[in-house]
Amino acid sequence: MIRLFITDNETKIKEIIAEMLNKLGNTNIYIRKQGEIMEVMEKEDIRGLVSIEDKIIELERSLYDEKKGLLYKAILEAVEKPLIESVLERTEGNQMKAARILGINRNTIRVKIRKLGILADKWKVA
């Protein structure tokens, strides 16, 4: 997959990429835009694209029988740790920035980091 950061005229860029790929004879390509990022991928890779809603529903179904009465907590735990880790990575371990992005208090993120066993210093830049 190729990811492109788009700042201007996304329609024109998409047309140029599609034209270039067609000239090369590659008609097995899919182009999609998410925010300011345009992704170019083979159509076989499209099967791997699943929305977060689909993932949560899949998780709920897999946990339904074994976690009755604890389903909300189980799903929250499954989503919360990777989300916080992803934001910490993006902010290079800066907990204040991560808390702002997540819309939670600085103390709350620190408690969650401790509770979830996240090594926050892992992403800090020296």
N, CA, C and O atoms as a printed pandas DataFrame, in Angstrom:
     atom_number atom_name residue_name chain_id  residue_number  x_coord  y_coord  z_coord
0              1         N          MET        A               1    0.840   -1.166    0.000
1              2        CA          MET        A               1    0.000    0.000    0.000
2              3         C          MET        A               1    0.891    1.236    0.000
3              4         O          MET        A               1    1.926    1.270    0.666
4              5         N          ILE        A               2    0.489    2.223   -0.734
5              6        CA          ILE        A               2    1.194    3.504   -0.789
6              7         C          ILE        A               2    0.298    4.542   -0.141
7              8         O          ILE        A               2   -0.892    4.613   -0.448
8              9         N          ARG        A               3    0.860    5.355    0.761
9             10        CA          ARG        A               3    0.090    6.432    1.396
10            11         C          ARG        A               3    0.673    7.762    0.967
11            12         O          ARG        A               3    1.888    7.961    1.006
12            13         N          LEU        A               4   -0.197    8.671    0.557
13            14        CA          LEU        A               4    0.215   10.003    0.118
14            15         C          LEU        A               4   -0.466   11.050    0.977
15            16         O          LEU        A               4   -1.663   10.953    1.251
16            17         N          PHE        A               5    0.292   12.053    1.404
17            18        CA          PHE        A               5   -0.281   13.169    2.152
18            19         C          PHE        A               5   -0.713   14.214    1.141
19            20         O          PHE        A               5    0.108   14.693    0.358
20            21         N          ILE        A               6   -1.984   14.574    1.144
21            22        CA          ILE        A               6   -2.557   15.483    0.153
22            23         C          ILE        A               6   -2.811   16.840    0.793
23            24         O          ILE        A               6   -3.452   16.939    1.839
24            25         N          THR        A               7   -2.299   17.883    0.148
25            26        CA          THR        A               7   -2.540   19.228    0.654
26            27         C          THR        A               7   -3.452   20.029   -0.274
27            28         O          THR        A               7   -4.243   20.846    0.196
28            29         N          ASP        A               8   -3.353   19.806   -1.576
29            30        CA          ASP        A               8   -4.156   20.561   -2.542
30            31         C          ASP        A               8   -4.704   19.631   -3.626
31            32         O          ASP        A               8   -4.121   18.586   -3.914
32            33         N          ASN        A               9   -5.801   20.014   -4.205
33            34        CA          ASN        A               9   -6.368   19.431   -5.415
34            35         C          ASN        A               9   -6.349   17.908   -5.428
35            36         O          ASN        A               9   -5.751   17.291   -6.310
36            37         N          GLU        A              10   -7.000   17.315   -4.455
37            38        CA          GLU        A              10   -7.000   15.862   -4.324
38            39         C          GLU        A              10   -7.616   15.168   -5.540
39            40         O          GLU        A              10   -7.184   14.079   -5.917
40            41         N          THR        A              11   -8.616   15.790   -6.149
41            42        CA          THR        A              11   -9.265   15.188   -7.311
42            43         C          THR        A              11   -8.280   15.037   -8.453
43            44         O          THR        A              11   -8.224   13.993   -9.103
44            45         N          LYS        A              12   -7.500   16.088   -8.697
45            46        CA          LYS        A              12   -6.518   16.053   -9.783
46            47         C          LYS        A              12   -5.436   15.002   -9.504
47            48         O          LYS        A              12   -5.025   14.275  -10.409
48            49         N          ILE        A              13   -4.983   14.926   -8.264
49            50        CA          ILE        A              13   -3.953   13.949   -7.904
50            51         C          ILE        A              13   -4.488   12.534   -8.094
51            52         O          ILE        A              13   -3.786   11.669   -8.619
52            53         N          LYS        A              14   -5.718   12.297   -7.673
53            54        CA          LYS        A              14   -6.329   10.979   -7.830
54            55         C          LYS        A              14   -6.436   10.605   -9.312
55            56         O          LYS        A              14   -6.182    9.461   -9.689
56            57         N          GLU        A              15   -6.809   11.567  -10.137
57            58        CA          GLU        A              15   -6.908   11.325  -11.585
58            59         C          GLU        A              15   -5.537   10.985  -12.174
59            60         O          GLU        A              15   -5.419   10.063  -12.982
60            61         N          ILE        A              16   -4.505   11.728  -11.772
61            62        CA          ILE        A              16   -3.152   11.491  -12.280
62            63         C          ILE        A              16   -2.662   10.101  -11.886
63            64         O          ILE        A              16   -2.099    9.382  -12.712
64            65         N          ILE        A              17   -2.873    9.722  -10.629
65            66        CA          ILE        A              17   -2.435    8.402  -10.165
66            67         C          ILE        A              17   -3.163    7.307  -10.927
67            68         O          ILE        A              17   -2.543    6.350  -11.390
68            69         N          ALA        A              18   -4.482    7.445  -11.059
69            70        CA          ALA        A              18   -5.275    6.442  -11.778
70            71         C          ALA        A              18   -4.813    6.329  -13.229
71            72         O          ALA        A              18   -4.699    5.224  -13.762
72            73         N          GLU        A              19   -4.546    7.467  -13.869
73            74        CA          GLU        A              19   -4.083    7.471  -15.264
74            75         C          GLU        A              19   -2.724    6.782  -15.395
75            76         O          GLU        A              19   -2.512    5.991  -16.314
76            77         N          MET        A              20   -1.804    7.087  -14.473
77            78        CA          MET        A              20   -0.479    6.460  -14.501
78            79         C          MET        A              20   -0.582    4.943  -14.345
79            80         O          MET        A              20    0.080    4.189  -15.058
80            81         N          LEU        A              21   -1.413    4.512  -13.412
81            82        CA          LEU        A              21   -1.575    3.077  -13.172
82            83         C          LEU        A              21   -2.212    2.385  -14.371
83            84         O          LEU        A              21   -1.835    1.266  -14.719
84            85         N          ASN        A              22   -3.176    3.049  -15.002
85            86        CA          ASN        A              22   -3.815    2.469  -16.187
86            87         C          ASN        A              22   -2.827    2.346  -17.341
87            88         O          ASN        A              22   -2.860    1.364  -18.083
88            89         N          LYS        A              23   -1.947    3.339  -17.498
89            90        CA          LYS        A              23   -0.925    3.280  -18.550
90            91         C          LYS        A              23    0.013    2.103  -18.334
91            92         O          LYS        A              23    0.507    1.500  -19.287
92            93         N          LEU        A              24    0.252    1.784  -17.057
93            94        CA          LEU        A              24    1.109    0.646  -16.732
94            95         C          LEU        A              24    0.352   -0.673  -16.864
95            96         O          LEU        A              24    0.936   -1.749  -16.740
96            97         N          GLY        A              25   -0.949   -0.578  -17.116
97            98        CA          GLY        A              25   -1.758   -1.779  -17.284
98            99         C          GLY        A              25   -2.226   -2.394  -15.978
99           100         O          GLY        A              25   -2.687   -3.535  -15.954
100          101         N          ASN        A              26   -2.111   -1.654  -14.910
101          102        CA          ASN        A              26   -2.533   -2.187  -13.622
102          103         C          ASN        A              26   -3.927   -1.669  -13.290
103          104         O          ASN        A              26   -4.082   -0.558  -12.783
104          105         N          THR        A              27   -4.934   -2.476  -13.577
105          106        CA          THR        A              27   -6.310   -2.083  -13.301
106          107         C          THR        A              27   -6.801   -2.692  -11.993
107          108         O          THR        A              27   -7.974   -2.569  -11.643
108          109         N          ASN        A              28   -5.904   -3.343  -11.283
109          110        CA          ASN        A              28   -6.251   -4.015  -10.037
110          111         C          ASN        A              28   -5.929   -3.125   -8.830
111          112         O          ASN        A              28   -5.499   -3.618   -7.786
112          113         N          ILE        A              29   -6.139   -1.813   -8.981
113          114        CA          ILE        A              29   -5.767   -0.840   -7.955
114          115         C          ILE        A              29   -7.013   -0.125   -7.436
115          116         O          ILE        A              29   -7.945    0.159   -8.188
116          117         N          TYR        A              30   -7.006    0.158   -6.140
117          118        CA          TYR        A              30   -8.090    0.884   -5.483
118          119         C          TYR        A              30   -7.480    2.103   -4.812
119          120         O          TYR        A              30   -6.430    1.996   -4.179
120          121         N          ILE        A              31   -8.118    3.256   -4.939
121          122        CA          ILE        A              31   -7.635    4.491   -4.327
122          123         C          ILE        A              31   -8.729    4.993   -3.391
123          124         O          ILE        A              31   -9.888    5.121   -3.788
124          125         N          ARG        A              32   -8.350    5.278   -2.138
125          126        CA          ARG        A              32   -9.323    5.843   -1.197
126          127         C          ARG        A              32   -8.666    6.968   -0.425
127          128         O          ARG        A              32   -7.445    7.004   -0.271
128          129         N          LYS        A              33   -9.491    7.890    0.060
129          130        CA          LYS        A              33   -8.998    9.030    0.817
130          131         C          LYS        A              33   -9.557    8.961    2.225
131          132         O          LYS        A              33  -10.750    8.733    2.425
132          133         N          GLN        A              34   -8.673    9.163    3.204
133          134        CA          GLN        A              34   -9.073    9.215    4.605
134          135         C          GLN        A              34   -8.423   10.443    5.202
135          136         O          GLN        A              34   -7.206   10.477    5.389
136          137         N          GLY        A              35   -9.219   11.447    5.502
137          138        CA          GLY        A              35   -8.658   12.696    6.015
138          139         C          GLY        A              35   -7.780   13.327    4.947
139          140         O          GLY        A              35   -8.225   13.558    3.823
140          141         N          GLU        A              36   -6.532   13.605    5.302
141          142        CA          GLU        A              36   -5.608   14.206    4.343
142          143         C          GLU        A              36   -4.675   13.175    3.716
143          144         O          GLU        A              36   -3.707   13.532    3.045
144          145         N          ILE        A              37   -4.968   11.897    3.937
145          146        CA          ILE        A              37   -4.135   10.823    3.419
146          147         C          ILE        A              37   -4.885   10.091    2.313
147          148         O          ILE        A              37   -6.050    9.727    2.473
148          149         N          MET        A              38   -4.203    9.880    1.190
149          150        CA          MET        A              38   -4.763    9.100    0.108
150          151         C          MET        A              38   -3.989    7.791    0.058
151          152         O          MET        A              38   -2.758    7.790    0.062
152          153         N          GLU        A              39   -4.714    6.675    0.010
153          154        CA          GLU        A              39   -4.083    5.366   -0.007
154          155         C          GLU        A              39   -4.312    4.709   -1.362
155          156         O          GLU        A              39   -5.420    4.715   -1.897
156          157         N          VAL        A              40   -3.247    4.148   -1.896
157          158        CA          VAL        A              40   -3.308    3.424   -3.153
158          159         C          VAL        A              40   -2.961    1.973   -2.827
159          160         O          VAL        A              40   -1.881    1.691   -2.308
160          161         N          MET        A              41   -3.880    1.054   -3.132
161          162        CA          MET        A              41   -3.632   -0.347   -2.776
162          163         C          MET        A              41   -4.211   -1.279   -3.825
163          164         O          MET        A              41   -5.054   -0.895   -4.635
164          165         N          GLU        A              42   -3.735   -2.513   -3.784
165          166        CA          GLU        A              42   -4.283   -3.518   -4.683
166          167         C          GLU        A              42   -5.667   -3.907   -4.185
167          168         O          GLU        A              42   -5.931   -3.881   -2.983
168          169         N          LYS        A              43   -6.545   -4.264   -5.106
169          170        CA          LYS        A              43   -7.925   -4.574   -4.724
170          171         C          LYS        A              43   -8.008   -5.752   -3.770
171          172         O          LYS        A              43   -8.955   -5.838   -2.988
172          173         N          GLU        A              44   -7.031   -6.674   -3.812
173          174        CA          GLU        A              44   -7.049   -7.796   -2.874
174          175         C          GLU        A              44   -6.907   -7.293   -1.437
175          176         O          GLU        A              44   -7.419   -7.918   -0.508
176          177         N          ASP        A              45   -6.207   -6.156   -1.248
177          178        CA          ASP        A              45   -6.001   -5.603    0.093
178          179         C          ASP        A              45   -7.259   -4.981    0.674
179          180         O          ASP        A              45   -7.325   -4.731    1.878
180          181         N          ILE        A              46   -8.254   -4.728   -0.157
181          182        CA          ILE        A              46   -9.473   -4.077    0.302
182          183         C          ILE        A              46  -10.183   -4.943    1.335
183          184         O          ILE        A              46  -10.822   -4.425    2.251
184          185         N          ARG        A              47  -10.071   -6.270    1.188
185          186        CA          ARG        A              47  -10.714   -7.162    2.136
186          187         C          ARG        A              47  -10.232   -6.917    3.556
187          188         O          ARG        A              47  -10.960   -7.169    4.516
188          189         N          GLY        A              48   -9.009   -6.427    3.691
189          190        CA          GLY        A              48   -8.443   -6.168    5.011
190          191         C          GLY        A              48   -8.921   -4.868    5.636
191          192         O          GLY        A              48   -8.685   -4.626    6.820
192          193         N          LEU        A              49   -9.589   -4.030    4.856
193          194        CA          LEU        A              49  -10.069   -2.754    5.366
194          195         C          LEU        A              49  -11.402   -2.956    6.085
195          196         O          LEU        A              49  -12.415   -3.287    5.467
196          197         N          VAL        A              50  -11.380   -2.755    7.367
197          198        CA          VAL        A              50  -12.587   -2.937    8.165
198          199         C          VAL        A              50  -12.717   -1.718    9.068
199          200         O          VAL        A              50  -11.728   -1.226    9.611
200          201         N          SER        A              51  -13.927   -1.245    9.220
201          202        CA          SER        A              51  -14.142   -0.073   10.066
202          203         C          SER        A              51  -14.027   -0.452   11.536
203          204         O          SER        A              51  -14.162   -1.621   11.899
204          205         N          ILE        A              52  -13.782    0.528   12.362
205          206        CA          ILE        A              52  -13.683    0.272   13.807
206          207         C          ILE        A              52  -15.008   -0.247   14.342
207          208         O          ILE        A              52  -15.029   -1.067   15.260
208          209         N          GLU        A              53  -16.124    0.228   13.770
209          210        CA          GLU        A              53  -17.426   -0.270   14.206
210          211         C          GLU        A              53  -17.536   -1.766   13.952
211          212         O          GLU        A              53  -18.029   -2.507   14.802
212          213         N          ASP        A              54  -17.074   -2.218   12.774
213          214        CA          ASP        A              54  -17.115   -3.642   12.452
214          215         C          ASP        A              54  -16.255   -4.445   13.417
215          216         O          ASP        A              54  -16.647   -5.531   13.843
216          217         N          LYS        A              55  -15.083   -3.916   13.764
217          218        CA          LYS        A              55  -14.192   -4.605   14.700
218          219         C          LYS        A              55  -14.830   -4.723   16.083
219          220         O          LYS        A              55  -14.735   -5.770   16.724
220          221         N          ILE        A              56  -15.479   -3.655   16.543
221          222        CA          ILE        A              56  -16.115   -3.681   17.865
222          223         C          ILE        A              56  -17.280   -4.668   17.875
223          224         O          ILE        A              56  -17.465   -5.401   18.847
224          225         N          ILE        A              57  -18.061   -4.692   16.806
225          226        CA          ILE        A              57  -19.170   -5.641   16.722
226          227         C          ILE        A              57  -18.637   -7.074   16.715
227          228         O          ILE        A              57  -19.189   -7.951   17.379
228          229         N          GLU        A              58  -17.570   -7.303   15.966
229          230        CA          GLU        A              58  -16.949   -8.630   15.928
230          231         C          GLU        A              58  -16.441   -9.029   17.319
231          232         O          GLU        A              58  -16.620  -10.169   17.750
232          233         N          LEU        A              59  -15.812   -8.089   18.009
233          234        CA          LEU        A              59  -15.316   -8.339   19.355
234          235         C          LEU        A              59  -16.474   -8.635   20.310
235          236         O          LEU        A              59  -16.390   -9.549   21.130
236          237         N          GLU        A              60  -17.543   -7.864   20.200
237          238        CA          GLU        A              60  -18.720   -8.075   21.054
238          239         C          GLU        A              60  -19.290   -9.471   20.845
239          240         O          GLU        A              60  -19.629  -10.161   21.807
240          241         N          ARG        A              61  -19.394   -9.880   19.603
241          242        CA          ARG        A              61  -19.942  -11.212   19.313
242          243         C          ARG        A              61  -19.051  -12.319   19.872
243          244         O          ARG        A              61  -19.549  -13.318   20.390
244          245         N          SER        A              62  -17.742  -12.143   19.768
245          246        CA          SER        A              62  -16.840  -13.184   20.254
246          247         C          SER        A              62  -16.815  -13.266   21.782
247          248         O          SER        A              62  -16.546  -14.328   22.343
248          249         N          LEU        A              63  -17.094  -12.150   22.453
249          250        CA          LEU        A              63  -17.059  -12.126   23.914
250          251         C          LEU        A              63  -18.425  -12.334   24.565
251          252         O          LEU        A              63  -18.506  -12.529   25.778
252          253         N          TYR        A              64  -19.492  -12.294   23.779
253          254        CA          TYR        A              64  -20.856  -12.280   24.330
254          255         C          TYR        A              64  -21.107  -13.404   25.331
255          256         O          TYR        A              64  -21.542  -13.143   26.453
256          257         N          ASP        A              65  -20.844  -14.629   24.947
257          258        CA          ASP        A              65  -21.166  -15.765   25.818
258          259         C          ASP        A              65  -20.258  -15.868   27.026
259          260         O          ASP        A              65  -20.717  -16.145   28.134
260          261         N          GLU        A              66  -18.969  -15.646   26.815
261          262        CA          GLU        A              66  -18.032  -15.844   27.931
262          263         C          GLU        A              66  -17.957  -14.671   28.895
263          264         O          GLU        A              66  -17.480  -14.839   30.017
264          265         N          LYS        A              67  -18.408  -13.500   28.500
265          266        CA          LYS        A              67  -18.275  -12.307   29.345
266          267         C          LYS        A              67  -19.614  -11.689   29.712
267          268         O          LYS        A              67  -19.694  -10.480   29.931
268          269         N          LYS        A              68  -20.664  -12.493   29.783
269          270        CA          LYS        A              68  -21.984  -11.943   30.139
270          271         C          LYS        A              68  -21.884  -11.165   31.450
271          272         O          LYS        A              68  -21.323  -11.651   32.432
272          273         N          GLY        A              69  -22.427   -9.974   31.451
273          274        CA          GLY        A              69  -22.369   -9.116   32.629
274          275         C          GLY        A              69  -21.106   -8.278   32.685
275          276         O          GLY        A              69  -21.045   -7.305   33.436
276          277         N          LEU        A              70  -20.097   -8.637   31.904
277          278        CA          LEU        A              70  -18.827   -7.898   31.884
278          279         C          LEU        A              70  -18.465   -7.448   30.471
279          280         O          LEU        A              70  -17.337   -7.022   30.222
280          281         N          LEU        A              71  -19.413   -7.540   29.556
281          282        CA          LEU        A              71  -19.137   -7.262   28.148
282          283         C          LEU        A              71  -18.616   -5.848   27.920
283          284         O          LEU        A              71  -17.625   -5.665   27.213
284          285         N          TYR        A              72  -19.265   -4.849   28.505
285          286        CA          TYR        A              72  -18.836   -3.452   28.334
286          287         C          TYR        A              72  -17.395   -3.290   28.796
287          288         O          TYR        A              72  -16.568   -2.715   28.087
288          289         N          LYS        A              73  -17.100   -3.796   29.977
289          290        CA          LYS        A              73  -15.751   -3.688   30.538
290          291         C          LYS        A              73  -14.724   -4.420   29.666
291          292         O          LYS        A              73  -13.621   -3.914   29.458
292          293         N          ALA        A              74  -15.073   -5.592   29.160
293          294        CA          ALA        A              74  -14.152   -6.377   28.331
294          295         C          ALA        A              74  -13.837   -5.654   27.027
295          296         O          ALA        A              74  -12.684   -5.621   26.595
296          297         N          ILE        A              75  -14.849   -5.081   26.405
297          298        CA          ILE        A              75  -14.621   -4.355   25.143
298          299         C          ILE        A              75  -13.814   -3.092   25.404
299          300         O          ILE        A              75  -12.896   -2.776   24.648
300          301         N          LEU        A              76  -14.145   -2.373   26.458
301          302        CA          LEU        A              76  -13.406   -1.155   26.797
302          303         C          LEU        A              76  -11.921   -1.471   27.028
303          304         O          LEU        A              76  -11.048   -0.750   26.545
304          305         N          GLU        A              77  -11.644   -2.536   27.758
305          306        CA          GLU        A              77  -10.252   -2.919   28.018
306          307         C          GLU        A              77   -9.526   -3.309   26.727
307          308         O          GLU        A              77   -8.339   -3.022   26.568
308          309         N          ALA        A              78  -10.239   -3.959   25.812
309          310        CA          ALA        A              78   -9.625   -4.390   24.552
310          311         C          ALA        A              78   -9.290   -3.212   23.646
311          312         O          ALA        A              78   -8.351   -3.286   22.853
312          313         N          VAL        A              79  -10.053   -2.124   23.759
313          314        CA          VAL        A              79   -9.870   -0.966   22.886
314          315         C          VAL        A              79   -8.983    0.096   23.538
315          316         O          VAL        A              79   -8.198    0.757   22.858
316          317         N          GLU        A              80   -9.110    0.255   24.845
317          318        CA          GLU        A              80   -8.463    1.367   25.551
318          319         C          GLU        A              80   -6.935    1.328   25.486
319          320         O          GLU        A              80   -6.311    2.343   25.175
320          321         N          LYS        A              81   -6.329    0.191   25.770
321          322        CA          LYS        A              81   -4.869    0.109   25.807
322          323         C          LYS        A              81   -4.242    0.424   24.446
323          324         O          LYS        A              81   -3.340    1.260   24.383
324          325         N          PRO        A              82   -4.692   -0.223   23.337
325          326        CA          PRO        A              82   -4.092    0.116   22.038
326          327         C          PRO        A              82   -4.320    1.575   21.638
327          328         O          PRO        A              82   -3.468    2.186   20.992
328          329         N          LEU        A              83   -5.471    2.130   22.023
329          330        CA          LEU        A              83   -5.758    3.530   21.706
330          331         C          LEU        A              83   -4.780    4.453   22.425
331          332         O          LEU        A              83   -4.195    5.341   21.805
332          333         N          ILE        A              84   -4.602    4.253   23.716
333          334        CA          ILE        A              84   -3.685    5.103   24.487
334          335         C          ILE        A              84   -2.252    4.932   23.981
335          336         O          ILE        A              84   -1.518    5.912   23.855
336          337         N          GLU        A              85   -1.854    3.695   23.693
337          338        CA          GLU        A              85   -0.497    3.461   23.170
338          339         C          GLU        A              85   -0.287    4.154   21.830
339          340         O          GLU        A              85    0.774    4.726   21.583
340          341         N          SER        A              86   -1.287    4.104   20.975
341          342        CA          SER        A              86   -1.186    4.751   19.665
342          343         C          SER        A              86   -1.022    6.264   19.806
343          344         O          SER        A              86   -0.206    6.871   19.113
344          345         N          VAL        A              87   -1.800    6.866   20.703
345          346        CA          VAL        A              87   -1.714    8.320   20.905
346          347         C          VAL        A              87   -0.385    8.684   21.563
347          348         O          VAL        A              87    0.208    9.708   21.222
348          349         N          LEU        A              88    0.088    7.873   22.492
349          350        CA          LEU        A              88    1.397    8.134   23.111
350          351         C          LEU        A              88    2.516    8.048   22.070
351          352         O          LEU        A              88    3.458    8.840   22.096
352          353         N          GLU        A              89    2.406    7.103   21.177
353          354        CA          GLU        A              89    3.412    6.986   20.116
354          355         C          GLU        A              89    3.399    8.237   19.238
355          356         O          GLU        A              89    4.449    8.779   18.894
356          357         N          ARG        A              90    2.203    8.684   18.882
357          358        CA          ARG        A              90    2.051    9.874   18.031
358          359         C          ARG        A              90    2.598   11.125   18.720
359          360         O          ARG        A              90    3.128   12.018   18.059
360          361         N          THR        A              91    2.467   11.189   20.063
361          362        CA          THR        A              91    2.921   12.373   20.804
362          363         C          THR        A              91    4.317   12.178   21.396
363          364         O          THR        A              91    4.764   12.961   22.234
364          365         N          GLU        A              92    4.996   11.123   20.946
365          366        CA          GLU        A              92    6.357   10.810   21.408
366          367         C          GLU        A              92    6.412   10.696   22.930
367          368         O          GLU        A              92    7.355   11.172   23.562
368          369         N          GLY        A              93    5.393   10.061   23.513
369          370        CA          GLY        A              93    5.366    9.813   24.944
370          371         C          GLY        A              93    4.913   10.978   25.796
371          372         O          GLY        A              93    4.909   10.871   27.023
372          373         N          ASN        A              94    4.531   12.087   25.187
373          374        CA          ASN        A              94    4.087   13.257   25.943
374          375         C          ASN        A              94    2.658   13.019   26.450
375          376         O          ASN        A              94    1.697   13.059   25.681
376          377         N          GLN        A              95    2.544   12.775   27.743
377          378        CA          GLN        A              95    1.262   12.433   28.339
378          379         C          GLN        A              95    0.274   13.604   28.341
379          380         O          GLN        A              95   -0.932   13.394   28.206
380          381         N          MET        A              96    0.766   14.811   28.491
381          382        CA          MET        A              96   -0.114   15.991   28.458
382          383         C          MET        A              96   -0.779   16.117   27.081
383          384         O          MET        A              96   -1.991   16.310   26.983
384          385         N          LYS        A              97    0.034   16.005   26.018
385          386        CA          LYS        A              97   -0.520   16.095   24.663
386          387         C          LYS        A              97   -1.478   14.945   24.390
387          388         O          LYS        A              97   -2.539   15.136   23.796
388          389         N          ALA        A              98   -1.096   13.750   24.828
389          390        CA          ALA        A              98   -1.947   12.575   24.621
390          391         C          ALA        A              98   -3.293   12.758   25.321
391          392         O          ALA        A              98   -4.338   12.441   24.752
392          393         N          ALA        A              99   -3.269   13.262   26.536
393          394        CA          ALA        A              99   -4.509   13.495   27.284
394          395         C          ALA        A              99   -5.389   14.502   26.548
395          396         O          ALA        A              99   -6.604   14.323   26.461
396          397         N          ARG        A             100   -4.774   15.564   26.018
397          398        CA          ARG        A             100   -5.531   16.573   25.269
398          399         C          ARG        A             100   -6.182   15.962   24.035
399          400         O          ARG        A             100   -7.351   16.225   23.753
400          401         N          ILE        A             101   -5.424   15.144   23.295
401          402        CA          ILE        A             101   -5.962   14.507   22.083
402          403         C          ILE        A             101   -7.140   13.599   22.435
403          404         O          ILE        A             101   -8.152   13.581   21.734
404          405         N          LEU        A             102   -6.999   12.850   23.525
405          406        CA          LEU        A             102   -8.049   11.922   23.942
406          407         C          LEU        A             102   -9.218   12.613   24.625
407          408         O          LEU        A             102  -10.290   12.028   24.777
408          409         N          GLY        A             103   -9.010   13.865   25.039
409          410        CA          GLY        A             103  -10.076   14.606   25.708
410          411         C          GLY        A             103  -10.277   14.161   27.144
411          412         O          GLY        A             103  -11.389   14.189   27.670
412          413         N          ILE        A             104   -9.173   13.745   27.777
413          414        CA          ILE        A             104   -9.247   13.339   29.177
414          415         C          ILE        A             104   -8.242   14.145   29.988
415          416         O          ILE        A             104   -7.350   14.787   29.433
416          417         N          ASN        A             105   -8.395   14.103   31.299
417          418        CA          ASN        A             105   -7.525   14.830   32.203
418          419         C          ASN        A             105   -6.137   14.199   32.260
419          420         O          ASN        A             105   -5.996   12.992   32.061
420          421         N          ARG        A             106   -5.134   14.989   32.525
421          422        CA          ARG        A             106   -3.746   14.527   32.645
422          423         C          ARG        A             106   -3.621   13.439   33.709
423          424         O          ARG        A             106   -2.934   12.440   33.499
424          425         N          ASN        A             107   -4.276   13.628   34.836
425          426        CA          ASN        A             107   -4.219   12.619   35.902
426          427         C          ASN        A             107   -4.912   11.324   35.485
427          428         O          ASN        A             107   -4.471   10.231   35.842
428          429         N          THR        A             108   -6.001   11.456   34.727
429          430        CA          THR        A             108   -6.730   10.274   34.263
430          431         C          THR        A             108   -5.860    9.415   33.365
431          432         O          THR        A             108   -5.838    8.193   33.504
432          433         N          ILE        A             109   -5.138   10.049   32.439
433          434        CA          ILE        A             109   -4.290    9.256   31.536
434          435         C          ILE        A             109   -3.164    8.587   32.320
435          436         O          ILE        A             109   -2.786    7.455   32.020
436          437         N          ARG        A             110   -2.632    9.277   33.312
437          438        CA          ARG        A             110   -1.559    8.681   34.120
438          439         C          ARG        A             110   -2.066    7.466   34.881
439          440         O          ARG        A             110   -1.372    6.453   34.964
440          441         N          VAL        A             111   -3.271    7.556   35.438
441          442        CA          VAL        A             111   -3.864    6.421   36.151
442          443         C          VAL        A             111   -4.095    5.258   35.180
443          444         O          VAL        A             111   -3.806    4.107   35.510
444          445         N          LYS        A             112   -4.613    5.554   33.992
445          446        CA          LYS        A             112   -4.879    4.513   33.001
446          447         C          LYS        A             112   -3.580    3.860   32.525
447          448         O          LYS        A             112   -3.536    2.644   32.337
448          449         N          ILE        A             113   -2.531    4.647   32.330
449          450        CA          ILE        A             113   -1.234    4.117   31.915
450          451         C          ILE        A             113   -0.727    3.117   32.959
451          452         O          ILE        A             113   -0.253    2.033   32.619
452          453         N          ARG        A             114   -0.834    3.498   34.217
453          454        CA          ARG        A             114   -0.397    2.602   35.304
454          455         C          ARG        A             114   -1.270    1.347   35.352
455          456         O          ARG        A             114   -0.759    0.228   35.411
456          457         N          LYS        A             115   -2.575    1.541   35.326
457          458        CA          LYS        A             115   -3.534    0.433   35.443
458          459         C          LYS        A             115   -3.389   -0.565   34.293
459          460         O          LYS        A             115   -3.485   -1.775   34.497
460          461         N          LEU        A             116   -3.156   -0.048   33.082
461          462        CA          LEU        A             116   -3.070   -0.912   31.903
462          463         C          LEU        A             116   -1.662   -1.465   31.670
463          464         O          LEU        A             116   -1.452   -2.264   30.759
464          465         N          GLY        A             117   -0.703   -1.041   32.489
465          466        CA          GLY        A             117    0.668   -1.540   32.359
466          467         C          GLY        A             117    1.377   -1.035   31.110
467          468         O          GLY        A             117    2.191   -1.746   30.521
468          469         N          ILE        A             118    1.069    0.181   30.712
469          470        CA          ILE        A             118    1.692    0.780   29.526
470          471         C          ILE        A             118    3.019    1.405   29.927
471          472         O          ILE        A             118    3.105    2.111   30.932
472          473         N          LEU        A             119    4.049    1.141   29.138
473          474        CA          LEU        A             119    5.366    1.732   29.378
474          475         C          LEU        A             119    5.446    3.041   28.593
475          476         O          LEU        A             119    5.880    3.053   27.442
476          477         N          ALA        A             120    5.027    4.135   29.217
477          478        CA          ALA        A             120    4.914    5.427   28.545
478          479         C          ALA        A             120    6.261    5.959   28.049
479          480         O          ALA        A             120    6.308    6.665   27.042
480          481         N          ASP        A             121    7.338    5.635   28.731
481          482        CA          ASP        A             121    8.663    6.140   28.336
482          483         C          ASP        A             121    9.170    5.511   27.046
483          484         O          ASP        A             121   10.130    5.995   26.447
484          485         N          LYS        A             122    8.532    4.449   26.627
485          486        CA          LYS        A             122    8.924    3.705   25.416
486          487         C          LYS        A             122    8.995    4.618   24.183
487          488         O          LYS        A             122    9.826    4.404   23.301
488          489         N          TRP        A             123    8.126    5.634   24.123
489          490        CA          TRP        A             123    8.045    6.476   22.929
490          491         C          TRP        A             123    8.729    7.818   23.089
491          492         O          TRP        A             123    8.745    8.616   22.153
492          493         N          LYS        A             124    9.297    8.083   24.258
493          494        CA          LYS        A             124    9.952    9.373   24.476
494          495         C          LYS        A             124   11.207    9.478   23.635
495          496         O          LYS        A             124   11.992    8.535   23.535
496          497         N          VAL        A             125   11.380   10.643   23.033
497          498        CA          VAL        A             125   12.548   10.905   22.201
498          499         C          VAL        A             125   13.644   11.482   23.091
499          500         O          VAL        A             125   13.408   12.401   23.876
500          501         N          ALA        A             126   14.819   10.938   22.957
501          502        CA          ALA        A             126   15.947   11.375   23.815
502          503         C          ALA        A             126   16.478   12.723   23.413
503          504         O          ALA        A             126   17.417   13.226   24.029
